[in-house]
Amino acid sequence: MPRVRFVQQDGSEKSIEVGRDLSVMLAAVRNGIPGIDGECGGCLDCATCHVYVDEERTSSLPQPSEEELELLSAVSGERKPNSRLSCQLKVLAPLDELVVHVPARQS
């Protein structure tokens, strides 16, 4: 089963198994990952699930939609080229692990 490794600002990490049909945000919320709020429940409406995808993996993921890009323009943490909304991310083959860094703040 694929895994997502969440890296916090202090360098601490937690790795969890994620089903291929489960979003990174939903996996984080269900497993109590601090810093991933997901206030809208994953319906692409709030941007409180902002993460930084490990730069080595960004090309392995689908490009963000126009709606995601619009919400990313309003995140409260620093926006970076590898910023994504975790509600829009799923671990896709051939990835076995996706590493995401949690921003210092979501709101």
HUFENHU-V890711 format. One record per run of one state. SS is the DSSP state (@ for helix, = for strand, . for the rest). FROM is the first residue (numbers start at 1). TO is the last residue. Records with the same first field share a line. If there is no record, write none. Layout:
# HUFENHU-V890711
SS: FROM-TO, FROM-TO
This chain:
# HUFENHU-V890711
.: 1-2, 8-12, 18-23, 31-49, 54-57, 61-65, 73-82, 89-96, 103-107
=: 3-7, 13-17, 50-53, 83-85, 97-102
@: 24-30, 58-60, 66-72, 86-88
